[in-house]
Amino acid sequence: MAIKKLSTILLLLLGVVSVQAADYGINFCGFSVTDSNKDDLCAMLRSYGISVNPSSTASYNSSTKTLNVRPLGDVNHNRYVEKTDVTALAQMIIGSCDDTVKPYAPEDVNGDGRLDITDLAALIKLLKEQ
């Protein structure tokens, strides 16, 4: 057994055998999801030169076999950007005492780190473009 392990290590060092990342058998935007990219699929897309809004997030949980995608403007967290997000954002703005938001929060549609009427205008524009 020890000889087999030693020979495998030797083959790895010589570059004869390669170890590949686990492939989960699913694709995200045409690219394979592996254990090396599953935690930040948007970063993987950016590495291939694909433009991804910094507020959007995507990851794959291999334990639960769940793909988690959160697009920019998904204020109510239902994975869709729709008219109900406009209502939810307006309610957040009206009721908000602290207008700062976490960096890259989907509510911060214009990406300025603040939650205000300009985010609402940007969300309405985004919906019209769909």
Order of alpha helices (4+ residues) and beta strands (2+ residues): alpha-beta-beta-alpha-beta-beta-alpha-alpha
